[in-house]
């Protein structure tokens, strides 16, 4: 029996693939390799490795059903948090100053 992809959904930072495989396989995804990508097979995180020095892939164990690749950039999350905190702090300072002068 051949391994095959039975269904998939794709966005710029996420892909979900349903697979039908009787044997372990390597799933090759032709998106450029980046350390911010993570892969889960049936809910368990697995290691992503380089394929052809540019693309990424993961070993999919036999009889797996759901594979997800997700792009998780913690630096971007930190930047959002710092921006929101800065906005809040500036608003508190402005409101305090306006109350003080009125």
mmCIF file of the C-alpha atoms, coordinates in Angstrom:
data_MODEL
# 
_entry.id   MODEL 
# 
loop_
_atom_site.group_PDB 
_atom_site.id 
_atom_site.type_symbol 
_atom_site.label_atom_id 
_atom_site.label_alt_id 
_atom_site.label_comp_id 
_atom_site.label_asym_id 
_atom_site.label_entity_id 
_atom_site.label_seq_id 
_atom_site.pdbx_PDB_ins_code 
_atom_site.Cartn_x 
_atom_site.Cartn_y 
_atom_site.Cartn_z 
_atom_site.occupancy 
_atom_site.B_iso_or_equiv 
_atom_site.pdbx_formal_charge 
_atom_site.auth_seq_id 
_atom_site.auth_comp_id 
_atom_site.auth_asym_id 
_atom_site.auth_atom_id 
_atom_site.pdbx_PDB_model_num 
ATOM 1   C CA . UNK A 1 1   ? 0.000  0.000  0.000  1.00 0.00 ? 1   UNK A CA 1 
ATOM 2   C CA . UNK A 1 2   ? 1.383  3.404  -0.963 1.00 0.00 ? 2   UNK A CA 1 
ATOM 3   C CA . UNK A 1 3   ? 1.483  6.323  1.422  1.00 0.00 ? 3   UNK A CA 1 
ATOM 4   C CA . UNK A 1 4   ? -0.661 9.253  0.419  1.00 0.00 ? 4   UNK A CA 1 
ATOM 5   C CA . UNK A 1 5   ? -1.952 12.628 1.514  1.00 0.00 ? 5   UNK A CA 1 
ATOM 6   C CA . UNK A 1 6   ? -5.715 12.449 1.813  1.00 0.00 ? 6   UNK A CA 1 
ATOM 7   C CA . UNK A 1 7   ? -6.480 16.074 2.702  1.00 0.00 ? 7   UNK A CA 1 
ATOM 8   C CA . UNK A 1 8   ? -4.663 19.317 3.470  1.00 0.00 ? 8   UNK A CA 1 
ATOM 9   C CA . UNK A 1 9   ? -5.241 22.915 4.545  1.00 0.00 ? 9   UNK A CA 1 
ATOM 10  C CA . UNK A 1 10  ? -2.650 25.620 4.012  1.00 0.00 ? 10  UNK A CA 1 
ATOM 11  C CA . UNK A 1 11  ? -2.064 29.204 5.187  1.00 0.00 ? 11  UNK A CA 1 
ATOM 12  C CA . UNK A 1 12  ? 1.182  31.244 5.074  1.00 0.00 ? 12  UNK A CA 1 
ATOM 13  C CA . UNK A 1 13  ? 2.152  30.168 8.605  1.00 0.00 ? 13  UNK A CA 1 
ATOM 14  C CA . UNK A 1 14  ? 0.417  26.826 9.041  1.00 0.00 ? 14  UNK A CA 1 
ATOM 15  C CA . UNK A 1 15  ? -0.280 23.592 7.180  1.00 0.00 ? 15  UNK A CA 1 
ATOM 16  C CA . UNK A 1 16  ? -2.386 20.638 8.268  1.00 0.00 ? 16  UNK A CA 1 
ATOM 17  C CA . UNK A 1 17  ? -2.048 17.396 6.329  1.00 0.00 ? 17  UNK A CA 1 
ATOM 18  C CA . UNK A 1 18  ? -3.978 14.173 6.744  1.00 0.00 ? 18  UNK A CA 1 
ATOM 19  C CA . UNK A 1 19  ? -1.866 11.205 5.755  1.00 0.00 ? 19  UNK A CA 1 
ATOM 20  C CA . UNK A 1 20  ? -2.517 7.532  5.140  1.00 0.00 ? 20  UNK A CA 1 
ATOM 21  C CA . UNK A 1 21  ? 0.738  5.614  5.604  1.00 0.00 ? 21  UNK A CA 1 
ATOM 22  C CA . UNK A 1 22  ? 1.343  1.996  6.476  1.00 0.00 ? 22  UNK A CA 1 
ATOM 23  C CA . UNK A 1 23  ? 5.111  2.523  6.901  1.00 0.00 ? 23  UNK A CA 1 
ATOM 24  C CA . UNK A 1 24  ? 7.245  5.365  8.301  1.00 0.00 ? 24  UNK A CA 1 
ATOM 25  C CA . UNK A 1 25  ? 7.745  8.056  5.663  1.00 0.00 ? 25  UNK A CA 1 
ATOM 26  C CA . UNK A 1 26  ? 9.535  11.368 5.262  1.00 0.00 ? 26  UNK A CA 1 
ATOM 27  C CA . UNK A 1 27  ? 7.150  14.206 4.536  1.00 0.00 ? 27  UNK A CA 1 
ATOM 28  C CA . UNK A 1 28  ? 8.979  16.771 2.413  1.00 0.00 ? 28  UNK A CA 1 
ATOM 29  C CA . UNK A 1 29  ? 7.518  20.252 2.423  1.00 0.00 ? 29  UNK A CA 1 
ATOM 30  C CA . UNK A 1 30  ? 9.007  22.592 -0.158 1.00 0.00 ? 30  UNK A CA 1 
ATOM 31  C CA . UNK A 1 31  ? 8.805  25.651 2.042  1.00 0.00 ? 31  UNK A CA 1 
ATOM 32  C CA . UNK A 1 32  ? 12.196 27.150 2.952  1.00 0.00 ? 32  UNK A CA 1 
ATOM 33  C CA . UNK A 1 33  ? 13.669 25.732 6.140  1.00 0.00 ? 33  UNK A CA 1 
ATOM 34  C CA . UNK A 1 34  ? 13.562 28.061 9.150  1.00 0.00 ? 34  UNK A CA 1 
ATOM 35  C CA . UNK A 1 35  ? 14.091 27.275 12.832 1.00 0.00 ? 35  UNK A CA 1 
ATOM 36  C CA . UNK A 1 36  ? 10.776 28.968 13.713 1.00 0.00 ? 36  UNK A CA 1 
ATOM 37  C CA . UNK A 1 37  ? 8.814  26.166 12.017 1.00 0.00 ? 37  UNK A CA 1 
ATOM 38  C CA . UNK A 1 38  ? 7.576  23.344 14.259 1.00 0.00 ? 38  UNK A CA 1 
ATOM 39  C CA . UNK A 1 39  ? 5.935  20.049 13.358 1.00 0.00 ? 39  UNK A CA 1 
ATOM 40  C CA . UNK A 1 40  ? 3.416  17.915 15.241 1.00 0.00 ? 40  UNK A CA 1 
ATOM 41  C CA . UNK A 1 41  ? 2.355  14.394 14.289 1.00 0.00 ? 41  UNK A CA 1 
ATOM 42  C CA . UNK A 1 42  ? -0.882 13.299 15.944 1.00 0.00 ? 42  UNK A CA 1 
ATOM 43  C CA . UNK A 1 43  ? -0.347 15.943 18.637 1.00 0.00 ? 43  UNK A CA 1 
ATOM 44  C CA . UNK A 1 44  ? 3.296  15.090 19.431 1.00 0.00 ? 44  UNK A CA 1 
ATOM 45  C CA . UNK A 1 45  ? 6.050  17.477 18.374 1.00 0.00 ? 45  UNK A CA 1 
ATOM 46  C CA . UNK A 1 46  ? 8.668  15.931 16.075 1.00 0.00 ? 46  UNK A CA 1 
ATOM 47  C CA . UNK A 1 47  ? 11.988 17.243 14.812 1.00 0.00 ? 47  UNK A CA 1 
ATOM 48  C CA . UNK A 1 48  ? 12.092 19.136 11.524 1.00 0.00 ? 48  UNK A CA 1 
ATOM 49  C CA . UNK A 1 49  ? 15.195 18.687 9.415  1.00 0.00 ? 49  UNK A CA 1 
ATOM 50  C CA . UNK A 1 50  ? 16.602 20.163 6.225  1.00 0.00 ? 50  UNK A CA 1 
ATOM 51  C CA . UNK A 1 51  ? 15.979 18.437 2.931  1.00 0.00 ? 51  UNK A CA 1 
ATOM 52  C CA . UNK A 1 52  ? 18.205 19.324 -0.047 1.00 0.00 ? 52  UNK A CA 1 
ATOM 53  C CA . UNK A 1 53  ? 19.762 22.026 2.154  1.00 0.00 ? 53  UNK A CA 1 
ATOM 54  C CA . UNK A 1 54  ? 16.799 24.342 1.639  1.00 0.00 ? 54  UNK A CA 1 
ATOM 55  C CA . UNK A 1 55  ? 13.444 22.680 2.284  1.00 0.00 ? 55  UNK A CA 1 
ATOM 56  C CA . UNK A 1 56  ? 12.077 21.074 5.429  1.00 0.00 ? 56  UNK A CA 1 
ATOM 57  C CA . UNK A 1 57  ? 10.752 17.686 6.289  1.00 0.00 ? 57  UNK A CA 1 
ATOM 58  C CA . UNK A 1 58  ? 9.828  15.387 9.139  1.00 0.00 ? 58  UNK A CA 1 
ATOM 59  C CA . UNK A 1 59  ? 9.726  11.668 9.753  1.00 0.00 ? 59  UNK A CA 1 
ATOM 60  C CA . UNK A 1 60  ? 6.121  10.523 9.969  1.00 0.00 ? 60  UNK A CA 1 
ATOM 61  C CA . UNK A 1 61  ? 5.701  7.252  11.894 1.00 0.00 ? 61  UNK A CA 1 
ATOM 62  C CA . UNK A 1 62  ? 3.648  4.407  10.449 1.00 0.00 ? 62  UNK A CA 1 
ATOM 63  C CA . UNK A 1 63  ? -0.134 4.673  10.747 1.00 0.00 ? 63  UNK A CA 1 
ATOM 64  C CA . UNK A 1 64  ? -0.094 8.395  11.502 1.00 0.00 ? 64  UNK A CA 1 
ATOM 65  C CA . UNK A 1 65  ? -3.082 10.492 10.564 1.00 0.00 ? 65  UNK A CA 1 
ATOM 66  C CA . UNK A 1 66  ? -2.549 14.217 11.201 1.00 0.00 ? 66  UNK A CA 1 
ATOM 67  C CA . UNK A 1 67  ? 0.584  16.288 10.545 1.00 0.00 ? 67  UNK A CA 1 
ATOM 68  C CA . UNK A 1 68  ? 0.797  20.011 11.331 1.00 0.00 ? 68  UNK A CA 1 
ATOM 69  C CA . UNK A 1 69  ? 3.558  22.468 10.528 1.00 0.00 ? 69  UNK A CA 1 
ATOM 70  C CA . UNK A 1 70  ? 3.302  25.814 12.354 1.00 0.00 ? 70  UNK A CA 1 
ATOM 71  C CA . UNK A 1 71  ? 5.443  28.934 12.214 1.00 0.00 ? 71  UNK A CA 1 
ATOM 72  C CA . UNK A 1 72  ? 6.015  30.220 15.738 1.00 0.00 ? 72  UNK A CA 1 
ATOM 73  C CA . UNK A 1 73  ? 8.102  33.368 16.073 1.00 0.00 ? 73  UNK A CA 1 
ATOM 74  C CA . UNK A 1 74  ? 8.594  34.191 19.754 1.00 0.00 ? 74  UNK A CA 1 
ATOM 75  C CA . UNK A 1 75  ? 10.448 37.416 18.932 1.00 0.00 ? 75  UNK A CA 1 
ATOM 76  C CA . UNK A 1 76  ? 7.335  38.755 17.222 1.00 0.00 ? 76  UNK A CA 1 
ATOM 77  C CA . UNK A 1 77  ? 5.230  37.857 20.274 1.00 0.00 ? 77  UNK A CA 1 
ATOM 78  C CA . UNK A 1 78  ? 7.694  39.663 22.550 1.00 0.00 ? 78  UNK A CA 1 
ATOM 79  C CA . UNK A 1 79  ? 7.568  42.728 20.288 1.00 0.00 ? 79  UNK A CA 1 
ATOM 80  C CA . UNK A 1 80  ? 3.746  42.808 20.507 1.00 0.00 ? 80  UNK A CA 1 
ATOM 81  C CA . UNK A 1 81  ? 3.833  42.553 24.306 1.00 0.00 ? 81  UNK A CA 1 
ATOM 82  C CA . UNK A 1 82  ? 6.456  45.285 24.635 1.00 0.00 ? 82  UNK A CA 1 
ATOM 83  C CA . UNK A 1 83  ? 4.488  47.559 22.271 1.00 0.00 ? 83  UNK A CA 1 
ATOM 84  C CA . UNK A 1 84  ? 1.267  47.087 24.241 1.00 0.00 ? 84  UNK A CA 1 
ATOM 85  C CA . UNK A 1 85  ? 3.053  47.692 27.555 1.00 0.00 ? 85  UNK A CA 1 
ATOM 86  C CA . UNK A 1 86  ? 4.634  50.849 26.160 1.00 0.00 ? 86  UNK A CA 1 
ATOM 87  C CA . UNK A 1 87  ? 1.244  52.088 24.978 1.00 0.00 ? 87  UNK A CA 1 
ATOM 88  C CA . UNK A 1 88  ? -0.300 51.434 28.408 1.00 0.00 ? 88  UNK A CA 1 
ATOM 89  C CA . UNK A 1 89  ? 2.561  53.135 30.265 1.00 0.00 ? 89  UNK A CA 1 
ATOM 90  C CA . UNK A 1 90  ? 2.395  56.227 28.039 1.00 0.00 ? 90  UNK A CA 1 
ATOM 91  C CA . UNK A 1 91  ? -1.385 56.439 28.532 1.00 0.00 ? 91  UNK A CA 1 
ATOM 92  C CA . UNK A 1 92  ? -1.001 56.175 32.308 1.00 0.00 ? 92  UNK A CA 1 
ATOM 93  C CA . UNK A 1 93  ? 1.603  58.958 32.283 1.00 0.00 ? 93  UNK A CA 1 
ATOM 94  C CA . UNK A 1 94  ? -0.559 61.216 30.078 1.00 0.00 ? 94  UNK A CA 1 
ATOM 95  C CA . UNK A 1 95  ? -3.716 60.640 32.156 1.00 0.00 ? 95  UNK A CA 1 
ATOM 96  C CA . UNK A 1 96  ? -1.785 61.246 35.394 1.00 0.00 ? 96  UNK A CA 1 
ATOM 97  C CA . UNK A 1 97  ? -0.302 64.454 33.981 1.00 0.00 ? 97  UNK A CA 1 
ATOM 98  C CA . UNK A 1 98  ? -3.697 65.707 32.737 1.00 0.00 ? 98  UNK A CA 1 
ATOM 99  C CA . UNK A 1 99  ? -5.287 65.043 36.138 1.00 0.00 ? 99  UNK A CA 1 
ATOM 100 C CA . UNK A 1 100 ? -2.437 66.837 37.852 1.00 0.00 ? 100 UNK A CA 1 
ATOM 101 C CA . UNK A 1 101 ? -2.745 70.033 35.760 1.00 0.00 ? 101 UNK A CA 1 
ATOM 102 C CA . UNK A 1 102 ? -6.533 70.264 35.911 1.00 0.00 ? 102 UNK A CA 1 
# 
